[in-house]
Amino acid sequence: MYSCVSLRLTASHLGSICVDQLVDSLSLLSDTQGLADRARAEGYLFLPGLLGANRILGVREAILAELADSGWLAPNTNPKDAVATPGMKLVEPEPAFMQVYDKLQCIESFHALAHAEPILSTLKSVVGEEVVPHARNIARVIFPHNEKFTTPAHQDYVHIQGTEDTWTAWIPLGDCPSELGGLAVLQGSHKCGVLPTESAYGAGGLGINTSELAFKWRTTDFRAGDVLLFHSLTVHMGLPNRTAKTVRLSVDYRYQGRSQPVVESSFLPHHGRLGWDDIYAGWSSTQYQYYWRNLPLLVEPWLQENRLPRPAR
Ligand SMILES: O=C(O)CCC(=O)C(=O)O
């Protein structure tokens, strides 16, 4: 039924999947056509060190300060080490998780990072026009000893909608070796169209059975400053946090060409518990507040049927 389903992986469950290294595309940065060709062919771009590590560590520190204040980090440890309070393993959307998540949503540097010029210019090369960052930025706080809630294999499009030519930037907030639970992409899977989903544990609550998809999973030991960009139809999944006590922090930002359709919720705060005025209340600059309002965006409705399987166009 789907043109891409032909070969079989030897096993489908996490732990026995063979995962190869992400291919480094940094050398293509000055080659607009080469970058776009690689992105279109593989459905992802891995750009090690695209962002300055110090900027990433600044956002990390701001988030860890909130986690420490909220009792999520072990007493008498340095917040920089992100050591989880023993036994703590909250997940969204549990009320106790969301109370702290609301504080993370108010962090100015977390939202400002989505506007980093190297990401905007890279994606401009990929989509062929100026991009607009979505405003619904997501922070991930992934506790150890909680594998059941590892992000399942999924495509972002079914959650985001608007244009399929939306790109996610997944950015680890600090070094993120595989053991800490990074992200893996299924190279080339964006050519499959919208794949069937089933309900699943973990972020998004919808998973894809990838056992019959004939593509390679790829990941790496990420370093602070690395950026992984992928298409909204590229299947990807979180890797389990198998450390003894360390919290994994990362962010997801989304981007699309300014002329392409977008749904309104892409400019609402993630989870919609706070309004933008609440979020902006303590910010020092207005530069990234309501930045999308002056753009002539093509807003379309979010449709339930767009979640359903559909072969590649
Ligand atoms: O970091 C994660 O575990 C999940 C990120 C992701 O898959 C997403 O936001 O689409």
The ligand as a Gaussian input file, in Angstrom:
#p B3LYP/6-31G(d) Opt

LIG

0 1
 O       12.727000      14.658000      22.509000
 C       11.856000      13.803000      22.433000
 O       11.838000      12.785000      23.124000
 C       10.737000      13.962000      21.466000
 C       10.922000      15.002000      20.431000
 C        9.967000      14.772000      19.295000
 O        9.890000      13.723000      18.772000
 C        9.058000      15.776000      18.831000
 O        8.843000      16.769000      19.514000
 O        8.467000      15.593000      17.754000

